[in-house]
Amino acid sequence: MVAAGTVLGMGTILAYGDHRQQATEVDAPESTPGPPFPVFTRQEVARHHSEADRVWVTYGSDVFDVTDFLELHPGGKSKILLAAGGALEPFWALYAMHKQEHVLELLQGYKVGELSPEEPPQPTPGDPYAEDPPRHPALKINTLKPFNAEPPSELLTENYLTPSQLFFKRNHLPVPVVDPATYRLHVRDARGRTLSLSLRDLKRNFPKHKVTATVQCAGNRRAEMNAIQNTNRLGWGIGAISTACWGGARLRDVLVHAGYKPSDEGHVSFEGLDKEPNGTVYGASIPFKKAMDPEGDVLLAYEMNGEELPRDHGFPLRVVVPGIVGARNVKWLAQISVGPEESKSHWQQKDYKGFSPAVTWDTVDFSKAPAIQELPVQSAITEPCPNASITPGELTVKGYAWSGGGQSIVRVDVSLDGGKSWHVAKLAGEEQAPGRAWAWKLWQLEAIVPPGTKELNIVCKAVDSNYNQQPDKVGPIWNILGVLNNAWHQVSVSVGED
Ligand code: HEM
């Protein structure tokens, strides 16, 4: 049934075939409609995520079986396998050369069905996570309930903005189901009254601002800390960090509307609609000064990468606090209040704080450590992958670098010999104003691996505009919560024969 295709160099692709019918015959009679395509749910598609189960992908509302194209793919089999069982869109946002007519025609030849219309989420008694949204199978899951997952690290630096479906997900609780028509944001105003703002109010009454900002979880790279001594907390790799262009109202404008003055002091507390079974909601706070700073760029965001905020990222409204740890970027925002004290929530008081390696669960005193706000300078290697096997000759090393508090990245040093000698990487990314460099820089180093080399120990370290640098070892910054790991990132690869 499947006519094998032939690839004649880049761009020249012949006859890959049609899985259902030979519909591309040159002299085909007046097109007679074929039998209707079968309909599949996203869950059924997701079961086809390996060659053994056949590799299915979706594009729009169509389902394709691309198993027979794997070996023919100009981008390689491994790349298609990243999308196996899920949507092509986030990958094709990274590799835009697919948005050409001949590629789409080629894909049509592999169509095997259509997606059934999205079922509205069904509450299941006893499972508070039953109404969580569908996710892309390419994500590497840390925990399913609550959903915590990161993209494959080599994809992180394929595009400056992370496609929303691949953006890391860090949920503390089930994703709430919110009706945008009845949604209200409650803001305690300066006179103690509660303002109730609809989404329409926020969109119509406050100017829309766009900010490109990186969000990083404090636990990014915890796996390296867990390898030293297990913290028994989410073992994030290097992918608990992503970048998006956010759009929404400025928090400052809403606070001014609510009667606050820049000279006021204290903290702005946020509460989400995500709840524990006992009714406790997620909450966090940021300093009032940051919220009111005209250059602080804090948003009440309703857009992510030019589209409506996805459910996993806080639909219909979330806080985006550029330069500040992800945990304060409260999603599914329900309430804002201003007061002399920080949020009383567990996540502000008893989590997301840094401690000495000497502190244990028996000796920890959470009241002694400040809540994490701005994060330290960070960088990581996304390519090559750890334990990859490479050949002598040209080597491209890629990665990301970012610093908290709006500090820009001024340099990334890369070593191929474990830190004995260094090279300076080339930086790329949006130029953002000093002190407002909210988004990461992607970096790249082209190197030559001499013949006879057996292995490389690749290391990277970044320098920010305050000349803050990363510490060389994880051990001395290990802590019971496994947060703030910004040690030099290291990747070892073996070098085979050419
Ligand atoms: C399953 C459906 C897919 C089809 C039908 C497809 C098809 C193609 C075609 C026809 C090209 C050559 C484009 C040109 O003429 O310039 C191409 C290139 C490429 N594809 Fe795909 N692709 C698919 C999935 C993917 C996925 C999921 C990824 C990434 C995760 C990917 C990554 C690439 C890359 C990196 C290239 C460029 C290769 C090079 O220039 O050396 N493709 N693909």
Boltz pocket constraint, residues with backbone or C-beta under 6 A from the ligand:
constraints:
  - pocket:
      binder: B
      contacts: [[A, 10], [A, 11], [A, 12], [A, 13], [A, 57], [A, 66], [A, 69], [A, 73], [A, 74], [A, 75], [A, 76], [A, 78], [A, 79], [A, 80], [A, 81], [A, 82], [A, 83], [A, 88], [A, 91], [A, 92], [A, 95], [A, 97], [A, 98], [A, 102], [A, 103], [A, 106], [A, 107]]
      max_distance: 6.0
